[in-house]
């Protein structure tokens, strides 16, 4: 029996990973697994528990991650995210939770806890997984590894429009500043930094529509490129 199909899509915030991964998973008929949502859920739990940024008690956050039950439920928009049975799909998208997600993801024991869950999900049925360390830490042996990026101003513009559509508008300069900070934090952390190796296919989505990017990745996956 062939192993489940695993496609890894990594990249910085606002590169279009979620949109591309959802569409690609539908075309390939495999689950879409939003790993970033899992870190955001831990961030929500940490915020609710009173954790401040920067994280001053990482051991407490580790306990929160280990005790939290996170579910990714398939939905038309991708995944509904349940935290201990509560639907936090909207809560995890608040701008401040992006900073919490980056902070908790820098804690090695939190990453180990969630990576184990992500590997279990992928091994059960395969999937398109998107995040920041899928191809380097979660499924480093998959032959289908893509690094999706775009220029920072375009990524910030996309996120600004997304927030406005959700009814939580933020000024573009604030979004750009926070995005650049998260880029620095994600790229400089000691454990599982945002990076790529020579086995990745680099795809720049600047100025490209979603369909064109999905077409390219699907072609490469099906062709074994």
Secondary structure as GFF3:
##gff-version 3
##sequence-region A 1 225
A	DSSP	beta_strand	6	10	.	.	.	ID=ss1
A	DSSP	alpha_helix	17	28	.	.	.	ID=ss2
A	DSSP	beta_strand	32	34	.	.	.	ID=ss3
A	DSSP	alpha_helix	35	48	.	.	.	ID=ss4
A	DSSP	alpha_helix	58	67	.	.	.	ID=ss5
A	DSSP	beta_strand	70	75	.	.	.	ID=ss6
A	DSSP	beta_strand	78	83	.	.	.	ID=ss7
A	DSSP	beta_strand	86	87	.	.	.	ID=ss8
A	DSSP	three_ten_helix	91	93	.	.	.	ID=ss9
A	DSSP	alpha_helix	95	105	.	.	.	ID=ss10
A	DSSP	alpha_helix	108	125	.	.	.	ID=ss11
A	DSSP	beta_strand	127	131	.	.	.	ID=ss12
A	DSSP	pi_helix	134	138	.	.	.	ID=ss13
A	DSSP	beta_strand	144	149	.	.	.	ID=ss14
A	DSSP	alpha_helix	152	165	.	.	.	ID=ss15
A	DSSP	alpha_helix	172	188	.	.	.	ID=ss16
A	DSSP	beta_strand	201	204	.	.	.	ID=ss17
A	DSSP	alpha_helix	210	223	.	.	.	ID=ss18
###
